[in-house]
Amino acid sequence: MRSGAIDTVDADIIGKEPFAGPFGIGHEAIAQVTAVDEAVTDMRVGDIVVVPWAVSCGTCYECKLGLTAKCSTFVPTSPGGTLSCFGFGPMSGAWGGVVSDALRIPFADHMLVKVPDGVDPLRVASAGDNLTDAWRGVAPTLAQRPSTGSTGHATGP
């Protein structure tokens, strides 16, 4: 990316330096499981899954808070690296991009989410990034006002 092409919000997350290429692109995906190792217990070959953009362990302090993009197990050691994810170059770890023939997913039982039978995978293609951002944008407010409907009028008993 050219200098100046990074907005201030992204710069706070990934640093102010432009990305240095070349590197694999793509950071959210639907995939089919093609192999599993003995440590994987919840996934089977053939499962269709959502691959989140951030690489996380699921057990560290940050992951247990739901801040998987800030997983302390996978904080990149590269200069300026603040999160570990697919498709943003070496600054975000050596994971490559999801625009690939194959990916190796660490902590697959934690990271991968099976697409339910009968759900068109294309309908949930952004579930690993944009849909979760939308949920984080509205869920806390709705949790504070659980008896309020979309009209702002009270509902329930």
C-alpha positions, 0 to 999 in steps of 0.5 A: 500500500502507498503511504497515506492509503491507511486511514487513522483507525487502521493505522492505530491497529496495524501501525503507521507504516505502509505494508511491505510486499509482496505477501498473500492477500485475503483475510476472511474466508469460507473453506472446506476442511481437507485434512486434520491432525490428531489435536483437532477433535471438532472438525472433520474432512469435508466440513465447510467452515468460516475462517476468521481473519484474526489468528487466536488461541482461545485460551489466553487472557485476551481471547477469554475476554472475547478480544481474539484479534489481540490474542497474546499467544500470537502477537507478531514479533515484527516491528509495528505488529499489534495483531496476528491475522491473515492477509496483512503481510509480515507485520501481522505474522507469517500466516499468509493470505486466505486467497490460497489453495490451502491454509494451515489453521492453528487451534482449528477447534477454536478458530473454525466455525462450521457452517450449519447444514442447509446454510448457503456458505455464500450467505455467511462469507463475511461472518469471519469479519464484517458480521462480527464487527456489526454484532460488536457495534449493536450487541452491547447497546441492546444488552443494556436495553433488552426490553426495547424493540427497534422502534424504541418502544418498550416491549414484553410484559 
